[in-house]
Amino acid sequence: MEQHNQHEQHKIPYYVSVQAMQVLADPKAASYELEIIASELEVMQLKELFDEMYHMDTGLTGHSMLRPLEATPNAELMADHDYIIKKIYSKLYELGTDETRQHIETMNIL
């Protein structure tokens, strides 16, 4: 258990692109929108949320391709998608730098 706590305490800066669903250790590797300070475990949790969002986006795209006459996707799918996005931004707010938190507050997403 002590090893888990040590692992959890070691936090370093990461650079996040929500649009690209990426968490980067190198800010020069790609463009990013937000900076967080996180442990490896927290980064894994964030990546899992991005995976959920990716699968949700794939589901929304598949839904519109299978049902092209429907103007908008199923309300339940959209609600699930919004829920995942809020979970992502909540995690980013929790881990974010002051600047990241201020940016998320201006978005009025939480």
BELQUIZI-V94570 format. One record per helix or strand. SS is the DSSP state (hx for helix, st for strand). FROM is the first residue (numbers start at 1). LEN is the number of residues. If there is no record, write none. Layout:
# BELQUIZI-V94570
ss=SS from=FROM len=LEN
ss=SS from=FROM len=LEN
This chain:
# BELQUIZI-V94570
ss=hx from=2 len=8
ss=st from=12 len=6
ss=st from=22 len=3
ss=st from=34 len=5
ss=hx from=40 len=27
ss=hx from=75 len=21
ss=st from=96 len=1
ss=hx from=98 len=10
